[in-house]
Amino acid sequence: MTHRAVQYMGLRARRDKNEAVIATALRAIGCVVVRHSGTDEPDLFVLHNGAWTALEVKSEKGKLTQGQVAFRAIVRSMGSEVHVVRDANEALKVVTGRQCK
């Protein structure tokens, strides 16, 4: 199984297994990582060098739901972005702007 369920405010949210690895890698470089469980909203909000980044964590073959696509479109229309990441290296690259090993 590629997801685990977590209890959040009475709702069950699906979490990709790679989310914990991504959060750990981001915290290792000094980021503040906030896990979020809103329907169709990003999984992680990351603070790095004074800037927030919204990340949607997906498994290798995971796809955005229709609701996530719609939410992402709203965020883009406001001049921001929800980044889709599949592993820690992608997340580090998005947050820091550079490829990490």
PEQUI-V70981 format. One line per field, one symbol per residue. burial: 1 if it has 16 or more other ideal C-beta (glycine too) atoms within 10 Angstrom, else 0. A space follows every 50 residues. Layout:
burial->???
//
This chain:
burial->00000000000010110110011011000010100000001111010100 00111111000100000100110000000001111111011101100000 0
//
